[in-house]
Amino acid sequence: MTGAVQKDQIFEFFRRLAEDNPSPETELEYGNTYQLLVAVVLSAQATDVGVNKATRALFAKVRTPQQMVDLGEEGLKQHIKTIGLFNAKAKNVIALSEILVRDFGGEVPADRDVLTTLPGVGRKTANVVMNCAFGAETFAVDTHIFRVGNRTGLARGKTPLAVEKQLEKKVLQPFRVGAHHWLILHGRYVCKARRPECWRCAVADLCAFKPKSEAPKGR
């Protein structure tokens, strides 16, 4: 791995990702901002597919923080027991729901700093909610973005926060709102952890990763 994506290449990098997917969205399923917050909290160290399977029945019953409080911790556990760390997550979801009811009139605050004071809500979770629900130009750095940022040379850093700061500095309009979705999806489906599929990557020629992997024989 050498070099880095140059400043004049960053616009082209995102232009190509946007061309392939003009309106990127989270793959988590939700019906309102509160459900989004719950889904993102549940998605820590879990797959979006696994979370969606667990939340479909839950979200059919629970649309508000008060309804979640009424369901209770044990009731919530029954819905999410297929998700990793479900005991701790259930405790956090009930606790944050109680706080939303008590202090925020049952609404999710549109403030990243306030969101991170809620149980189970770290910076990444808050960034996702701010971006998806409120259209904020935030960069939620998960394992995929961390890998893609470092591997491609787009945004290198030793910590997720360092990569986030690089993205904040480098990503240009009109790509700032959609950037974290494009990078997550690129990392999930193309720039994979064990074997990046460079032969079908739209930005391979702009990427610092060497050597490029080749398509499996027979393709």
N, C-alpha and C positions, 0 to 999 in steps of 0.2 A: 504494500500500500504506500503510494507516494503521492506527492502533490496535493492539490486541492482544487475544487471547482472555482474557477476564476469569477471575479465580480461580473464581468460582462457575459458570463455563461449562465448565471443564476436565473435570469429572466427566461432564457431559452429552456433551461432545465424544467421550470414549472410550467412554461407554455406547453411543452410536450405532454406533461402529465395531465394538464388541464384539457388538452385536445382529446386525449383518450377517455377522460371522465369529466365532463364539463361541470357537473353539479355533485361533487362528492359529499357523502353523508356518513355519519357513524353507522355501523352495522348493528348497534344495539337497538332494540325495539322499545318504543315508549310512546305514550299518548299526550303527556304534558311535561312541564319542566320538573315537577316533583318526581315523576316516574323516571325521568332521565337521571336525576341525581341518584336515586336508589339504584338504578341499573349500573351506573358507573361505579358506585361504591361496591356493589356485588361483583363487578368485573375484575377487581384486583386479583392477580394470580389465577385468573380463570379465563376461559374463552368467551367471546361474544355469543357464539353458538350455544354454549352451555348455559349462559345467563338467560338468553332468550327463551330457551326451553323451560326454564324454571319460572320466568316472570310472566309468561302468557296467562296462566291461570291466576296468578297473584294480581296482575294489573287489571284483570277483568273484575276483580273484587275491590281493589284498593287504588283509588285515584288521588287521595289527599292524605296529608300527614295525620289528620285525626282518624281517618279510617285505618291507617297503619297502627296507630296507638290502640285503637279498639280491637284490632286483630290480635295484638299482643306478641310477645317474643316467641312463645311456644308455637303459636299459630303460624308465625312467619317462618320459623324453622321447618315446619312441615312442607312449606312451599319451596324452600331453597336448600334442602338437605343434600341435593345432588351437586351443589357448588362447594368448592374448596373453602375451608375456614368458615363454614356457614354459622357456627356458633357465635364467633366473634362478630361476624358481619350482622347477624340478627340483632345482637345487643346494640351495635352502633346505629343500625337503621332505626330501631325503636327510640334510642336516645336522641338522635338528630331530629326525628319526627316530633318528639315531645318539645324540643327547643323551638322548632319552626312554629308549632301551635302556640307555645307560650310567649315567644318573643317577636315573631314575625307575622302574626295573623294568618298562619298556615301557608304563607308564600315563601318561595325560594328567593333569597336576596341576590340581586344582580351585582355582587361585589366579591371579588376573588378573596380579598383578605378576610372578609366576614365568613365566607364559605369554609375557609380553612380552619376556622375555629370550631366547626361542627365535628362531632365524633365520626371517625372513619374517613374524613375528607382531607386528603393531602393536596398538595399543589397541583399534581397532575389531574386529579379528579375535578378540582375547582376550575382548572383551565378548560377541560372538556365541557363542563356545564356552561361556563362563560361563552365559549365559542359556539356550541350547538344551540343553546337556548337564547342567547342574547346577542349573537353575532360579533362578539369581541375578537380582536386580533390576538388571540392567545395561541401558544404552541405547547400542547400537552405531550411531553416526551415520554413515551412508553418504550418497551424493549425494541420495538420495530424502528421507531424514529431514532433512538439512540444508535442502533446498528447502522441504519441507512446514512445518518448524518456523518458518522465516523468512517464508514467504509467508502462512501463516495467522495468524501472530502468536502461535502457541502457545509457541514457544521460539526466540527470536531470538538470533543470535550471529554474529560475523564468522568464527569458526573452528568446526570440528566439535566440539572440546572445549568451547567456550563453549555450543553448543547442547546438548551432553550434560549439562553442569552445570545448565542451565535445566530440562531434563527431569527430572533427579534431584530438583530442588527442587519442581517443580510437579505431577508426575504422582502421582495418588492411588491408594490401594488401592480396589478389587481389580485395578487395571489395570497395575500396575508391571511384572509379569513379561511380559505380552503386548504392552506399549506399543510397543516398537520394531518388532515384526512388523506390528502394525496400521498404523503410520506408513509403513513400507517398502512394504507392499502398496497402501496408499492412494496413495502417490507414484508407484508403478509403473503402476497401472491407472486411477487417477482424476485425481489432482492432478499431471498430467504436466508435464514441463519446458516444452515448447513451447506447448502449449495445454491448460490444465487443463479438465477436463470438468465444469465447475461445475453444469451442468444436471442431473447425476445424482449429485451429491455429497451424502452424508448429513449433512455438517456445514457446508454452504454458508452457512447463516444465522449460524453462530458464527465465521466466518472473516473476517479483516480485509482479504483481497485484493479490490481493486477495479480495474477493473470486472469483474463476473462474466461469464464467457463463456456464450454461448447455444448451444443444440443446433443442429447443422447442419440446414439446411432439408431437409424430406423425412422427418424423424424424428418 
